Amino acid sequence: MAELQNQKLPLWQEAGDTETRTAVSAETTFCFRCHPALACFNRCCREATIILSPYDILRLSRSLGLTTGEFLRRHTRREAEGYANLPLVLVKPGRAGGCPFLGEAGCKVYADRPAACRLFPIAQGSELGPEGVRDRLFLRRLEYCQGFSGDQEWTVANWQADQGFAEFDRPRRAWLQLLLTQAQPGRAPLDDRILSQFYMVAYDLDAFRTFVFESAFLPAHRLALEEARPLDTDDLALLHFSAAYLEHLLFPEEAPPLRLALDKILAGSGSN
């Protein structure tokens, strides 16, 4: 398991000195085209801070033929979120600096690239409202980026659709809600045991699967092996179940019974 760093990183990163941000909506239009002929091609990949969601980790690990634990050890670092104090997982720079999945021709994991990479040059900040997680969108203009000189026009919504963003955004919503809920004023601090368990359950899905099926987890939560068996082979269902268990772990008085959560997840199995 990765060691907790001594610094904290807010889930939402403020604009740096080398960029400007403009609030946008789904209907906002902008021109952007990134391609290898640009002098700045891949520079953003060498300088980015990429926070990975549990679904990002699942997709990347499967793409690389690694377990989630192997992926975490080889390619990530752990920090505490600045407000919730819950663990975040970030891409660890490669030996040459920058993203370890960046090759001479560009991204080596392009089909499975994380949500943050898909969204760029849009940035998304999330907050918790009465109706749940609410997003705010911003157009990021890095001072060196020449992609904005292109003549291909997009709306923000069309850009998100073209980049396959929704496929990666939907499975991370429950994780975002957990972080934002724990960050609310008045929430009690979490001890190291809970923080370590959050890290394993949220990010190391293969370890969580072992925990579910090879410990006393199922009988402790009055779940039968047969009813939980689909979690042994369905990664996405297990991902959703991990979020339900984390809600139960962090907010036991507010979370629905784990059995009801499992029934709902399996009833909708196959959808994000």
C-alpha positions as a Markdown table, in Angstrom:
| # | Residue | x | y | z |
|---|---|---|---|---|
| 1 | Met | 0.0 | 0.0 | 0.0 |
| 2 | Ala | 1.3 | 3.4 | -0.9 |
| 3 | Glu | 2.4 | 5.6 | 2.0 |
| 4 | Leu | 0.5 | 8.7 | 2.9 |
| 5 | Gln | 2.4 | 11.8 | 2.0 |
| 6 | Asn | 2.8 | 14.7 | 4.4 |
| 7 | Gln | 1.0 | 17.2 | 2.3 |
| 8 | Lys | -2.6 | 17.8 | 1.4 |
| 9 | Leu | -4.1 | 18.4 | -2.0 |
| 10 | Pro | -7.6 | 19.9 | -2.5 |
| 11 | Leu | -9.7 | 17.9 | -4.9 |
| 12 | Trp | -10.3 | 21.2 | -6.8 |
| 13 | Gln | -7.1 | 22.9 | -8.0 |
| 14 | Glu | -7.0 | 26.7 | -8.4 |
| 15 | Ala | -5.6 | 28.2 | -11.6 |
| 16 | Gly | -1.9 | 28.5 | -11.7 |
| 17 | Asp | 0.2 | 31.5 | -12.9 |
| 18 | Thr | 0.5 | 30.0 | -16.4 |
| 19 | Glu | -3.2 | 29.7 | -17.2 |
| 20 | Thr | -6.5 | 31.5 | -17.1 |
| 21 | Arg | -9.9 | 30.0 | -16.5 |
| 22 | Thr | -13.3 | 31.2 | -17.7 |
| 23 | Ala | -16.6 | 29.8 | -16.4 |
| 24 | Val | -18.5 | 28.0 | -19.1 |
| 25 | Ser | -21.8 | 26.1 | -19.5 |
| 26 | Ala | -22.6 | 23.0 | -21.6 |
| 27 | Glu | -23.7 | 25.4 | -24.4 |
| 28 | Thr | -20.6 | 27.5 | -24.4 |
| 29 | Thr | -18.6 | 27.4 | -27.7 |
| 30 | Phe | -14.8 | 27.4 | -28.1 |
| 31 | Cys | -12.3 | 26.5 | -30.8 |
| 32 | Phe | -9.7 | 23.8 | -30.0 |
| 33 | Arg | -7.7 | 21.1 | -31.9 |
| 34 | Cys | -4.7 | 19.3 | -30.4 |
| 35 | His | -2.5 | 17.4 | -32.9 |
| 36 | Pro | 1.2 | 16.3 | -33.3 |
| 37 | Ala | 2.1 | 19.2 | -35.6 |
| 38 | Leu | 1.7 | 21.7 | -32.7 |
| 39 | Ala | 5.0 | 22.8 | -31.0 |
| 40 | Cys | 3.3 | 22.3 | -27.6 |
| 41 | Phe | 2.0 | 18.8 | -28.4 |
| 42 | Asn | 2.1 | 16.6 | -25.2 |
| 43 | Arg | 3.5 | 19.4 | -23.0 |
| 44 | Cys | 0.4 | 19.5 | -20.9 |
| 45 | Cys | 0.8 | 15.7 | -20.3 |
| 46 | Arg | 4.3 | 16.4 | -19.0 |
| 47 | Glu | 3.1 | 19.0 | -16.5 |
| 48 | Ala | -0.3 | 17.9 | -15.4 |
| 49 | Thr | -1.4 | 16.9 | -11.9 |
| 50 | Ile | -3.9 | 14.1 | -12.5 |
| 51 | Ile | -6.1 | 12.9 | -9.7 |
| 52 | Leu | -7.5 | 9.4 | -10.5 |
| 53 | Ser | -10.9 | 8.2 | -9.6 |
| 54 | Pro | -11.5 | 4.6 | -8.7 |
| 55 | Tyr | -12.9 | 4.0 | -12.2 |
| 56 | Asp | -9.8 | 5.6 | -13.8 |
| 57 | Ile | -7.7 | 3.1 | -11.8 |
| 58 | Leu | -9.8 | 0.2 | -12.8 |
| 59 | Arg | -9.7 | 1.0 | -16.5 |
| 60 | Leu | -6.0 | 1.8 | -16.5 |
| 61 | Ser | -5.0 | -1.3 | -14.6 |
| 62 | Arg | -7.1 | -3.6 | -16.8 |
| 63 | Ser | -5.6 | -1.9 | -19.9 |
| 64 | Leu | -2.1 | -2.5 | -18.7 |
| 65 | Gly | -2.8 | -6.1 | -17.6 |
| 66 | Leu | -2.1 | -5.3 | -13.9 |
| 67 | Thr | -4.0 | -5.8 | -10.8 |
| 68 | Thr | -5.3 | -2.6 | -9.2 |
| 69 | Gly | -2.7 | -3.2 | -6.4 |
| 70 | Glu | 0.2 | -3.5 | -8.9 |
| 71 | Phe | -1.0 | -0.4 | -10.7 |
| 72 | Leu | -1.2 | 1.6 | -7.5 |
| 73 | Arg | 2.3 | 0.6 | -6.4 |
| 74 | Arg | 4.0 | 1.2 | -9.8 |
| 75 | His | 2.2 | 4.3 | -11.1 |
| 76 | Thr | 0.6 | 6.3 | -8.4 |
| 77 | Arg | 1.2 | 8.3 | -5.2 |
| 78 | Arg | -1.1 | 9.0 | -2.4 |
| 79 | Glu | -2.0 | 12.3 | -0.8 |
| 80 | Ala | -4.8 | 13.5 | 1.6 |
| 81 | Glu | -7.6 | 15.6 | 0.2 |
| 82 | Gly | -7.3 | 19.0 | 1.7 |
| 83 | Tyr | -10.8 | 19.3 | 3.1 |
| 84 | Ala | -12.1 | 15.8 | 3.7 |
| 85 | Asn | -8.7 | 14.4 | 4.6 |
| 86 | Leu | -9.6 | 11.3 | 2.7 |
| 87 | Pro | -6.9 | 9.6 | 0.5 |
| 88 | Leu | -6.5 | 10.8 | -3.1 |
| 89 | Val | -4.5 | 8.9 | -5.7 |
| 90 | Leu | -2.5 | 10.8 | -8.3 |
| 91 | Val | -0.4 | 9.6 | -11.3 |
| 92 | Lys | 3.2 | 9.4 | -10.3 |
| 93 | Pro | 5.6 | 11.0 | -12.7 |
| 94 | Gly | 7.8 | 8.6 | -14.7 |
| 95 | Arg | 11.6 | 8.6 | -14.6 |
| 96 | Ala | 11.9 | 11.3 | -17.2 |
| 97 | Gly | 9.2 | 13.4 | -15.5 |
| 98 | Gly | 5.6 | 13.9 | -16.6 |
| 99 | Cys | 3.0 | 11.2 | -17.2 |
| 100 | Pro | 4.5 | 7.7 | -17.2 |
| 101 | Phe | 2.0 | 6.7 | -20.0 |
| 102 | Leu | 3.4 | 9.3 | -22.4 |
| 103 | Gly | 5.3 | 8.0 | -25.4 |
| 104 | Glu | 7.0 | 9.7 | -28.4 |
| 105 | Ala | 3.8 | 9.4 | -30.4 |
| 106 | Gly | 1.5 | 10.6 | -27.6 |
| 107 | Cys | -0.6 | 8.8 | -25.0 |
| 108 | Lys | 0.0 | 5.1 | -24.7 |
| 109 | Val | -3.2 | 4.5 | -22.9 |
| 110 | Tyr | -5.4 | 6.8 | -24.9 |
| 111 | Ala | -8.5 | 4.5 | -25.1 |
| 112 | Asp | -8.5 | 4.2 | -21.3 |
| 113 | Arg | -7.2 | 7.7 | -20.4 |
| 114 | Pro | -8.6 | 9.2 | -17.2 |
| 115 | Ala | -11.6 | 11.5 | -17.0 |
| 116 | Ala | -9.4 | 14.6 | -16.3 |
| 117 | Cys | -7.4 | 14.0 | -19.5 |
| 118 | Arg | -10.6 | 13.5 | -21.5 |
| 119 | Leu | -12.1 | 16.7 | -20.3 |
| 120 | Phe | -9.1 | 19.0 | -21.0 |
| 121 | Pro | -9.1 | 21.9 | -21.9 |
| 122 | Ile | -12.2 | 22.0 | -19.7 |
| 123 | Ala | -11.8 | 21.7 | -16.0 |
| 124 | Gln | -14.6 | 20.6 | -13.6 |
| 125 | Gly | -15.1 | 21.6 | -10.1 |
| 126 | Ser | -17.7 | 19.9 | -8.0 |
| 127 | Glu | -19.6 | 20.9 | -4.8 |
| 128 | Leu | -22.4 | 19.4 | -2.7 |
| 129 | Gly | -25.8 | 20.9 | -3.0 |
| 130 | Pro | -29.2 | 19.9 | -1.7 |
| 131 | Glu | -29.8 | 17.8 | -4.8 |
| 132 | Gly | -26.4 | 16.1 | -4.6 |
| 133 | Val | -23.1 | 16.7 | -6.5 |
| 134 | Arg | -23.2 | 19.9 | -8.6 |
| 135 | Asp | -20.6 | 20.6 | -11.2 |
| 136 | Arg | -19.0 | 23.9 | -12.4 |
| 137 | Leu | -17.2 | 23.9 | -15.7 |
| 138 | Phe | -14.2 | 26.1 | -16.7 |
| 139 | Leu | -12.3 | 26.6 | -19.9 |
| 140 | Arg | -8.6 | 26.4 | -19.2 |
| 141 | Arg | -6.2 | 28.4 | -21.4 |
| 142 | Leu | -2.6 | 27.4 | -20.7 |
| 143 | Glu | -0.3 | 30.2 | -21.9 |
| 144 | Tyr | 1.7 | 27.8 | -24.1 |
| 145 | Cys | -1.2 | 25.9 | -25.6 |
| 146 | Gln | -1.6 | 26.3 | -29.3 |
| 147 | Gly | -4.6 | 24.1 | -29.6 |
| 148 | Phe | -6.9 | 27.1 | -29.3 |
| 149 | Ser | -5.6 | 28.5 | -32.6 |
| 150 | Gly | -7.4 | 25.7 | -34.4 |
| 151 | Asp | -10.6 | 26.4 | -36.3 |
| 152 | Gln | -12.6 | 23.4 | -35.1 |
| 153 | Glu | -15.5 | 24.7 | -33.0 |
| 154 | Trp | -17.2 | 22.8 | -30.2 |
| 155 | Thr | -19.8 | 23.3 | -27.5 |
| 156 | Val | -18.7 | 22.0 | -24.1 |
| 157 | Ala | -21.3 | 19.3 | -24.3 |
| 158 | Asn | -20.2 | 18.2 | -27.8 |
| 159 | Trp | -16.6 | 18.1 | -26.6 |
| 160 | Gln | -17.5 | 15.9 | -23.6 |
| 161 | Ala | -19.4 | 13.6 | -25.9 |
| 162 | Asp | -16.6 | 13.4 | -28.5 |
| 163 | Gln | -14.1 | 12.5 | -25.7 |
| 164 | Gly | -16.2 | 9.8 | -24.1 |
| 165 | Phe | -16.3 | 11.8 | -20.9 |
| 166 | Ala | -19.6 | 10.5 | -19.6 |
| 167 | Glu | -18.5 | 6.9 | -19.6 |
| 168 | Phe | -15.8 | 7.8 | -17.1 |
| 169 | Asp | -17.8 | 10.5 | -15.2 |
| 170 | Arg | -20.8 | 8.4 | -14.2 |
| 171 | Pro | -18.9 | 5.7 | -12.3 |
| 172 | Arg | -17.1 | 8.3 | -10.2 |
| 173 | Arg | -20.1 | 10.2 | -9.0 |
| 174 | Ala | -20.6 | 8.2 | -5.8 |
| 175 | Trp | -16.8 | 8.6 | -5.0 |
| 176 | Leu | -17.1 | 12.4 | -5.5 |
| 177 | Gln | -20.1 | 12.5 | -3.2 |
| 178 | Leu | -18.3 | 10.7 | -0.5 |
| 179 | Leu | -15.4 | 13.1 | -0.6 |
| 180 | Leu | -17.6 | 16.2 | -0.7 |
| 181 | Thr | -19.9 | 14.9 | 2.1 |
| 182 | Gln | -16.9 | 14.2 | 4.4 |
| 183 | Ala | -15.6 | 17.7 | 3.6 |
| 184 | Gln | -18.7 | 19.3 | 5.0 |
| 185 | Pro | -18.3 | 21.4 | 8.2 |
| 186 | Gly | -19.0 | 19.5 | 11.4 |
| 187 | Arg | -17.9 | 16.1 | 10.1 |
| 188 | Ala | -15.8 | 14.2 | 12.7 |
| 189 | Pro | -12.2 | 13.5 | 11.8 |
| 190 | Leu | -11.4 | 10.0 | 10.7 |
| 191 | Asp | -8.9 | 7.8 | 12.3 |
| 192 | Asp | -6.0 | 6.1 | 10.5 |
| 193 | Arg | -7.8 | 2.7 | 10.4 |
| 194 | Ile | -10.8 | 4.2 | 8.5 |
| 195 | Leu | -8.4 | 6.2 | 6.2 |
| 196 | Ser | -6.5 | 3.0 | 5.3 |
| 197 | Gln | -9.7 | 1.1 | 4.7 |
| 198 | Phe | -11.0 | 3.9 | 2.5 |
| 199 | Tyr | -7.9 | 3.7 | 0.4 |
| 200 | Met | -8.1 | -0.1 | -0.1 |
| 201 | Val | -11.9 | -0.2 | -0.7 |
| 202 | Ala | -12.0 | 2.8 | -3.0 |
| 203 | Tyr | -8.9 | 2.3 | -5.1 |
| 204 | Asp | -7.6 | -1.3 | -4.8 |
| 205 | Leu | -10.6 | -3.1 | -6.2 |
| 206 | Asp | -8.9 | -6.4 | -6.5 |
| 207 | Ala | -7.9 | -6.3 | -2.8 |
| 208 | Phe | -11.5 | -5.3 | -1.9 |
| 209 | Arg | -12.8 | -8.3 | -3.9 |
| 210 | Thr | -10.5 | -10.6 | -1.8 |
| 211 | Phe | -11.7 | -8.9 | 1.3 |
| 212 | Val | -15.3 | -9.5 | 0.4 |
| 213 | Phe | -15.0 | -13.2 | -0.5 |
| 214 | Glu | -12.1 | -14.4 | 1.6 |
| 215 | Ser | -12.8 | -12.9 | 5.0 |
| 216 | Ala | -15.8 | -12.8 | 7.3 |
| 217 | Phe | -17.2 | -9.8 | 5.4 |
| 218 | Leu | -20.3 | -11.5 | 4.0 |
| 219 | Pro | -21.6 | -13.2 | 7.1 |
| 220 | Ala | -20.7 | -10.0 | 9.2 |
| 221 | His | -23.1 | -8.0 | 7.0 |
| 222 | Arg | -25.6 | -10.8 | 6.7 |
| 223 | Leu | -25.1 | -11.3 | 3.0 |
| 224 | Ala | -25.2 | -14.7 | 1.4 |
| 225 | Leu | -22.4 | -15.9 | -0.9 |
| 226 | Glu | -24.8 | -16.8 | -3.7 |
| 227 | Glu | -26.4 | -13.3 | -3.8 |
| 228 | Ala | -23.0 | -11.6 | -3.7 |
| 229 | Arg | -21.3 | -14.0 | -6.3 |
| 230 | Pro | -21.8 | -11.6 | -9.3 |
| 231 | Leu | -19.4 | -9.2 | -7.6 |
| 232 | Asp | -16.6 | -11.8 | -8.1 |
| 233 | Thr | -16.6 | -11.3 | -11.8 |
| 234 | Asp | -18.3 | -8.0 | -12.5 |
| 235 | Asp | -15.8 | -5.2 | -11.9 |
| 236 | Leu | -18.3 | -2.4 | -12.4 |
| 237 | Ala | -20.8 | -3.9 | -10.0 |
| 238 | Leu | -18.0 | -4.4 | -7.5 |
| 239 | Leu | -17.0 | -0.7 | -8.0 |
| 240 | His | -20.5 | 0.4 | -7.2 |
| 241 | Phe | -20.7 | -1.9 | -4.2 |
| 242 | Ser | -17.4 | -0.5 | -2.9 |
| 243 | Ala | -18.9 | 3.0 | -2.9 |
| 244 | Ala | -22.0 | 1.7 | -1.1 |
| 245 | Tyr | -19.8 | 0.0 | 1.6 |
| 246 | Leu | -17.7 | 3.2 | 2.0 |
| 247 | Glu | -20.9 | 5.2 | 2.6 |
| 248 | His | -21.8 | 2.6 | 5.2 |
| 249 | Leu | -18.3 | 2.9 | 6.7 |
| 250 | Leu | -18.1 | 6.7 | 6.8 |
| 251 | Phe | -21.7 | 7.6 | 7.5 |
| 252 | Pro | -23.3 | 4.5 | 9.1 |
| 253 | Glu | -26.3 | 6.4 | 10.4 |
| 254 | Glu | -27.2 | 7.9 | 7.0 |
| 255 | Ala | -26.3 | 5.0 | 4.6 |
| 256 | Pro | -29.0 | 2.6 | 3.4 |
| 257 | Pro | -28.6 | -1.1 | 4.5 |
| 258 | Leu | -25.9 | -2.8 | 2.6 |
| 259 | Arg | -28.3 | -5.5 | 1.4 |
| 260 | Leu | -30.5 | -3.0 | -0.2 |
| 261 | Ala | -27.5 | -1.4 | -1.9 |
| 262 | Leu | -26.4 | -4.7 | -3.2 |
| 263 | Asp | -29.8 | -5.6 | -4.6 |
| 264 | Lys | -30.1 | -2.2 | -6.3 |
| 265 | Ile | -26.6 | -2.6 | -7.8 |
| 266 | Leu | -27.2 | -6.1 | -9.2 |
| 267 | Ala | -30.6 | -5.1 | -10.5 |
| 268 | Gly | -28.9 | -2.4 | -12.6 |
| 269 | Ser | -25.7 | -4.4 | -13.4 |
| 270 | Gly | -24.2 | -3.6 | -16.7 |
| 271 | Ser | -25.0 | 0.1 | -16.6 |
| 272 | Asn | -22.7 | 2.8 | -15.3 |
